[in-house]
Each structure stands twice: as structure tokens, then as C-alpha cells.
């Protein structure tokens, strides 16, 4: 390894806090830890990258339909550009969705290295008590490698089926396998869950705990959380949340063939095996798709191959850890976009040609402009009108809700000069959320149904939120609740008419995804005439 490929880490002081455990979510670490090491920083030109090229990328992002939340670019082991679109920020972790799979693959790699299993082991040997009465030929043949390569042989993704059961392992093993394992690619998050279950079965630890001394601690990653199934197994295929820099460190570890701080953390042989072509994704016109699609370059062990001879971990709505060995570069992105290919296209169009083979002359003006641009990134709250004459009339009033399946009993609105406090009450409690008038106010909410998500998620946990409100019309208040540790947000439209209010929820998952409908009903309610001040 050349010297510029090594990552030299320095220490910074960070605070520590007590960490509690709640069902359904694994928090790590469980005790105060030493300060987390950070990646070294450099100017782009110092690492052979044009600041102008990165500026062009950011401008293209601003002009696109894609909503970015964070961006970090590494070259030769140095961070050369980093930014967060406020209210997202550096110290907040971000839900990774299927990018979690690449970390699950790493857990399998450690277990293989330690001799706990091989990729050719049959899956049924790990769960003798959960097998169906009749084990089919295809189930008997299913290997760990088939789970890793998404070639189980199922006719459709198993995730929806297994989540309906309490015992996900048993539910997975009971599903019919239509094709011989190892022959047909089908994206299957349930397969990744099974990898997590296998590692936990062999080690007695959730994979987040198993990875902590082997991966997270060496890289100085302390903030991770990972969802679990009803039986306490990390979901594997989704559910991991990390900070952007932690995501970049993970990509850098793989770029460095498993070496970190001059120590071999993960064997280079596993890194190569896990990130090289294993199976082809099907397509009607594969040759044409390979020219334009980063989803048809081949699948590895829970990593994807990319164009330009790279590989990546990725998650729904645009969570990326992109590794470009030929450019000695890593790009980490978190976002909410329905067009993930479009996000990659922007990187290929602007960032790839910005990387040169040698250091560039200093470009003080462009570097200054880049730093200013990165420091001013933000997602603006929706703006229409800050005020309405109706605000004073409804402020402090309680609207009694008609019967509804959420069991919401009442809502109220309390307006101040620059904000609105909204309160929702159901049969279990009252849930306040403070919204700035055309500005973000940060807080935490436990309102039922939040945050929106594609996947299995816990309930009863507080969610960090930045909330704003605006008057779209004199009688229509629109609130935006942005859950900045996830890709998602809610839009809540409150239409007032006389004594009545109609409240409609729309989550961003529904806005961006086909087939994921808004499950919360429209709420309708009245303000009794006996309310004070009427």
C-alpha cells in the first residue's frame, strides 16, 4: 500500500453520554468511550481534485430533482469536501436502509475469518429447530453464499412475508424456493436478515455487538444503532443508522483492502471476494443496460458493482458508500430521491473528471467558494404566508376528532409570533410538536405513525424532528415535519372551515414510492362552541 493510501488519524475530544436500551433497537456502545478518531482533511487540489469540479457537482445537485442530505468526498484517505443540507448535520446519524447489507456482509466476513462458518455451508444446518416438516431439495441446497449473492431462488422478495410473523427465521425457511439456489438473482432483504441470524446463532451476539470490537471501534464509530426483529436479531438488510463520516470511513476501509491505521482489520482476501462480480442482474437488453445502469454491472456479497470499475453499498432513496479504487476515492451520500441512478450520474458527470492523477496547483478562489458553498447548504422550509387572521381565532382551541382508526381524540394549535405549537392527543397520551413559522424548530416527537419508513420499524421511540409551518391560504395551515435522522418527512395539511378542521397526512415515502400508501386516515374534528373566547 502506498503511503497516500493509508489513513492517518488524529484524536478529537467529544462528549460521552449514558446509553439506554429500548426494545427493537440496539444502541452501542453501552459505556463511555474514548474520543472518536476523525479522518484527516485536505484541500481538493492538494489531493489532485478540482474545487471547480466539486462546485459544478453541487450546482448540478441544486438544479436537480434530488434532495441531498449530506455529501463527503475522500481522496487518498483525506476528506476534501463535506457538507450537510441543514437541518441535517454532521453529528446526526442517518438511516441507511439497504446500505446496512454491506455491514452485514462484513460481519459474515469476520465470522468466516474466525473459522465459524464458510460461505459453502448449508443454511439449514444453523436452524434445525425452525425447519419446515418437509425440507425441499432447493432448501436443502441453499448455501450462505446464495444468501450473500441474492440468489436464494425465491420468486419474490421474502421481506414482506417474514415480517408478518414473530419468528422471521422460521417464516423464511418455510417459503417455497422456485429456482435452484445460486442460479437466479433476485433482490431479497430477507436473505440478508438470515445472514444476521446466522452470525448471531454462531456468536451469541447481535451483529452490531459482534462488529463493535472488530469494525466499529477500530474505525472510531460510536453512534451506531441497528433495528431488531421481534426476537432481538438485527434486521441485517436494513435498520442501521450512522453518521456520514462513519459511512465514509467504512468505504475507506474497503478501499484500503481492509487496512486501517496500518493494521489489517478485515482480511484483504475477504474484501476482494466480497466486492468482485458474483452474479448478473437480469435485463431484457443487458448490453444496453450495462452502458447506462449502475444496477446492471453485477452483484457481489451485499455490494454492487459500479460503472468505472467501482463498487458500492447503497440504500433506498439514495444512501451511498461509493468506492473507486482506480481513483483512490470514496464518496458518501445520504439523501431522499426517487432517482438513485440520477444521483450517481451527477457524480460520474462532475466528480469523476475532477479527479486528476497528481496534485493540482492551489486554486484559492475556487476553494474559498467551495468552502462557502458547503457551509451554506440547506433545505428551505416551505414558504407561502407567515400569518393569517384565522390564527388568532383558533389559537388555544381544542378540536375534538371524529372516531378514527388512530384513536386520535383531539388536536390543538397554539400560535406565537414566530411559531405554532401543535398537540395531538390519543388514547395513550398527548404529543406536542413545535413548528417554526417558515423556519425550522428542532425537537423530538413520539406522534404515532412517525417517522415514515419503507421497512419494519419500532414504535414508541422518540424521533428527532425539525418542523415548520406556513399558511398556504387564509384557511389552510401546512406543517412540514422533517425527521433528520431518516431520509423522510411528513406534510400535514390542516384545512379550517367554520368550527371544523380537516387534517390530512402525506409522508414522503408515499410521494416517492409506488405501492407505499399513506396509512394514516384523514382526521376530521370540531371545536365546541363552549370553548373559551368564542
N, C-alpha and C positions, 0 to 999 in steps of 0.2 A: 504494500500500500504506500503510495506517495504521501509526503508529509502534508500536502494540502487536502488530502482526503481524510485525515484524522480530525476529529473534533476535540479541541482543547476547551475544557470547561472551566468557568470561574464560578465562585460562590457569591450569592447574594443573600441578604437577610430577609426572611419572610416570616410572617406571624404564623403561629400554630393555634389550633383550636381543638377542643374536645369533639369527638365524633361519635354520634349515637347510631344504633342500628334500628331500622324500621323494616317490618316485613315487606318482602318484594323488592328490596333494593339493597345492594351490597355497598357499604361505604368503606373506603380504605384511605389512609392507614387508620388503625384503631387507636394509635397513641401518637403523641407529638413526635415529629421527625426533624432531622437536621435540615438546614436550608437547602432548597432545590437548586441544582446547577442549571444555568441557562446557557443557551447557545451563544457563541461569540458573534459580534456584529461587525459589519464592514460596509463601506460604500459599494454600490453596484460596480462602478468602474474598477475598484480595487480587486474585484473577482472576475473581471472580464465581461461585465454586463452593462449594457447601455441604460442609463437612467431614462433617456428619452423613450426607449422601447417599453419600459415599465409604465411610464406615463401614458403612452399610447394604449396599453392594455387597460389601465384604469379608466381612460376616457371611453374606450370601447365598452367597458362594463357599464359605465354611466349611461351610455346611449342605447344599451341593450334592454331586453325584457327580463334579464336575470337579476335577481335580488341577492347580492353577495352580503355575507355577514362578516367574514374575515378572510384575509389573504396573507400568506407568508411564503417568501421565496428564499431558498438557500442555494448557495453556490460554493463549492469547495469547502463545505462544512460551516459556512458563515451565513447568518441572516443578512440579506442585502435589501429586503423590503418587507414591511409588515404593516398591516392596517386593519382596523375594525370599524365597521359601519355602526356608529352609535345608534341605538342604545347597547349594541353588542360591545364587548370589551375584552381585553387581554386576559383578565383574571377569571372570567366566567368560562366554565366548561360548556360544551355544546354537544347535543345529541348527535351521534354518528350514524344511526341506522345501520345499514349493512356493512359499513366500513369496520364495524365490530368483528366481522367474519375474519379479517386478516389477523386480528389479535387472537382469535380462537385458533386459527391455523398455527400461530406461533406457540400457543400452549401445547398443541399436538407435537410440534417440533421439539420442544423441550422434553416432553414425555418420551418421544422416540429416542432422543439423545441419551436419556437416562435409562433406556432399556425397558421401559414399562410397557411398550407395545411396538408393533411395526405397522406400516401402512397396509400390509397384506393380511393383517389379522381380520378374521371374520367378525362382523358386528354382533352376531347372535351370542358369541361366547361371553360377552360382557354382561348380558342381561338374561340369564337363564330363567329368572322368575317372572319376566314380563313378556315371554314369547306367546304367540297365539297357539291354540291347541294343535293346529296343523301348520308346520313350517314349510312354506313353498320352496321350490328349487331356487327361485331367484332370491328369496330372503336368505336362504342358507348360503348363497354365494356372495352376498353383499359384504364388501370389504371397507375398511377405514378409508382406503384410497378413493373408493367410489363416493363416499361422503365428501371428501376433500375436493373432488373434481365435479361435484354436482351431477354425477352420473348414476344416481340411485336406480333409475329405471321407472320411477313413478310417472303416471300420465299427467299429473299436475302437481304444483307446489303443495307440499303437505302441511304448510304452516297453519292455514285456516282450520283444517280438520283437527290437528292435535291440540290447538288452543281451546277447543270446546271441551276438552277432557281435563281431569285433575292430574292424571298420570300421562304426561306427554310422551315418555319413552314407550310405554305400552301402546298408546294410540298410534305412534309412528310405526312400530313393528307389526301392527295389525293391518296396515294399509296394503292393498294389493300392489305388487310390483309388475307393471305391464311389460317392461323390456328387460333384457339381460343386463344386470349391473355392469357399469363400465363402458357401455356402448353408446348411450344417448345423453347429450347434455340437456338438462332442464334445471333452471334456477330454482333452488329449493332450500329455503331458510330452515326448514325442519331438519335437513341434513346437518347443518351447522350446529343446531341445538344438540343433536345426537353426539357430535364431537365433544361438545362441552360436557355432556352427561358421561361420556366415556372417560374423559380426563378426571372428572370428579369421582367416578367409580374407582379408578385406579389409585388416586392420590388421597382421597378423603377430603379434598379441598375444592371449593368453588374455583373456577379458573381465574377469577380476579385475585384470589388469595394465592393461588399457585404461581401466578405470574408476578406477584408483587416482589419477592426477592430476586427473581430471575430476570425480569424485564423492567418493571416499573421503577423499582428502587435504583438500579444502576443508571437509568436514564433520568432520575430525579423527578419522576412523575408521582405526584402525591394526591391529586384531587379527584381521581377516577371514581366513578360509580357505575354499577352494572346491574340491570334489572334481572330478576329471577322468575322462574316459573312457580306455580303453586307449591312445588316440592323443594324449593330452595336451590335449584340448579340455575346458574347463569344462562340467560336465553341464548347466548352464543352468536346467533345470526343477527342480532340487533341488541340495543339496550345499553351499550357502552357510551359514556359521556366523558370527554376530555377537553382540555384547553387546546387552542390552536398550536401553541408551541410544542405541547406534548405530542400532538399529531405529527408535527414536523420532525421531532426527534425520532419518532418511530420510523418514518420514511428514511431519515438519515442513517439509522442503524442498518436498514436493509441495503441502502446504497453502499455502505461500508462493509458489506458482506458479513454482518453480524458482529463487527468490532465496535466497541465503544470505549472511549478514553483509553485506547491502546490495550484493551482487554477483549478477548473473544467471548462475547456474551452468548451468542447463538451460533452454532457451527456454520461455517461458510457452505458446507455441503448441503445443509438444510435450506439455507437461503436460496441457493441455486435451484434446488429441487422444487421449492415452494413457489418460485416466481418464473419458471420456464413453462413453455407450452405443454399442456397435457391433453386437452380435448377442444374440438372446434365447435363453436356455436353454430347451429343450423341457420340457413338463409336460402331463399329461393334463387337469388343471384349472388352467390357468395363472393365471386371475384369482384363484382361491382361494389358490394358492401364493404369489402376489405379496403377499398380505396378511400372511403369516407367515414366509416363507422369504427369507433373505438370499442364497440361491443362485439366485434367480429374478428378480433385479432387472436383469439384463443383464450382459454381459461386455464388457470394454474391450480394451486392449492389455496383456494379462497382469495386469490389475487386475480386481476385481469391483466392481460397483455394490452399494451397501447400501441398506436402508431408511433413511429420514430424510435422504435426498439426500446420502449419503456414499459413499465408495469405500474399498476396502481391498486390501492384499495379504494372502494367508493361506496357511498351510501345514498339512499333515496334523497331526492331534492337537491343533490349537489354537495355532498361531503366527500372530499378528495384528499388522498395522500398519493401524489404522483411522483414516481422515481424515474429519473432519466440518466441511466449510467453513462451513456456516451457524452452527456453534457455535464456530468458530475453535479447534478442539480436535483432539488426536491421542491415541489410546490404543494402547499397545504391550503385548502379552501374549505370554508363552511358557507352554506348558502341555503336559499329556498328558491328552487327553479323547477319548472316543468320540463325544461330542455337541457338536460345534463350534457348532451353532445355539443350543444351550442356553447356551453361554458368551456369545454375542452378545446373547441375550435378557436375561441378567443386566445387561449394560451398558446396554441400552435401558431396562430397568425402573428402574435405580437411578442410573446416571451421567448419562443424558440429562436427566432432570428436575432434577438437582442443579446444572446449568449455567444461570446467570441472565444477563440482558443487561447488568448493571452490577456493580461491586464490591459485596460484602456487608459488613455490619458484622462486626468481628472476633468470632469465637466461640472464645475462648481455651480453654475446657474441651473443646469438641469437637475442636479442632485438636490439643490435647495428647493426647487419647485416640486420635486418628488416628495421630499420630506413634508412640505406644507400640505400637499395633496393628501398624503397618507394620514396626516394628523387631523384632517378636516372631514374625513369620510363620515357620512351619517345617512340614516333613513329618516326622512322628514315625517312628522305626524301629518295626518290628513288635515287640510285646512279648507274651510268654507266660510263660516262665520263664528266668531268667538262668543257672540251673545245673541239672545233672543228675549223678547219681552215675556215669553212664556216661562223663562227660568225662575223669575221671582214668584210666579203664581204656583208652581209645582214644588219649589224648594221646601224640603222638610215634610212633604206629604207622603203618606204611605198608600200604595196601590195594592189592593187585595186581589190576588190572582185567582182566576177560574181554575177548577181542578185540572191537573196536568200530570203526565207520567213522571215528571221530575220531582213531583211533590213540592214545587215552589209555592210558598204561601203568600209572600208579599215582596215588593221591591220599593225602594225609596231613593230619592235624589236630593242631595244637599249641595247647593251651588254656593261657591265663593267667587271672589273677583277673578281668580285665575285657575279655578279648578272645580271639579264636581266629584263628590263622594257618592258612589253608588253602593247600595246594600241590597243583597238578595237573601231572603230567609226561606229555609225549607223546614222539613220536619226534624232535621238533625241539628240545625244551628243557623247562625247568621254569618254572612260572608261579605265583608266590606272590600271595596277596591277604589282607590283614589285615582282619578283621571285628571291630568292637566288639560286646560283648555288650549288646544292647539300646541301643546308641549308635552313632553314625556314626564310622568311622575313614576318613580320606581318603587316597587313594593313587593309583596308576596300575597298569593291568593290560594285558597282552597275551594273556590267555587266549583261545584260538581260539573264534570264534563271538561275540565281543563287540566292540562293543555291538550289540544287535539293531537292525535298521533295516528300513524298508519298501523301500528302494531300493538300487541299486548302491552298494557301498562298498568302500573299500580294506581290505586285510588287512595285518598286520604293523606297525600303528601303535599306539603306546601310547594308552590311553584313560583319562581321569581318572574316578575312581570314589569314591563314598562307600559303605562296606559295613558291614552289621550282621548279627548272628546272634541267634537265640533258640531255646530248646528248646520245641517245640510239644508234645512228650511226652517221657517219660524216654528213649525210644529214637529220637527224631526231632529232628534239628537242621535249622532253616530259616535259610538265609542270604539276604539281600537285597543285591544289587549295584546301586547307583543311579548311572548314568552321567550326571553332572550337566552335561555339555556337550551332551547329547542329551535328547529327551523321555523316554527309556526306562529301564527297569530289568529285572533278572533276579531270579527267585525260584528258589532251589536247595534242594531238599528231600532230606536225607540220612537214610535210614532204616537203622538198625543192628539186626542180628539175629544173635546169636552172633558168629561170626567174619566175618560178611558185612556188606556195605554196599550199598545201592541208592541211586543218585543220579539225581534227576530234575530237568531244567531246564524252566523255563517263563518265556518272555520276555513283556514287557508288550505287544508288538506282537500276539502271538498272543491274549492276553487281550482286547484291544480291537478286533481286526480280523477280519472274516470272510475266510476263504481264505488267511490267512497263518499256516501251521502252524509249530510248533516243529520245527526241523530237527535239533536235537541229540538223539541217542538216549539212552535210559535207560542209565546205566552201572552195571554190577554187578561187585563185586570181593570178594576175601577177604584177610584178614590172616593170613599164615602163622604157625603156632604157634611157629616158631623166633624170632619177633620178641622182642627184649629185654623182660624184665619180665613175660612171660606165664607 
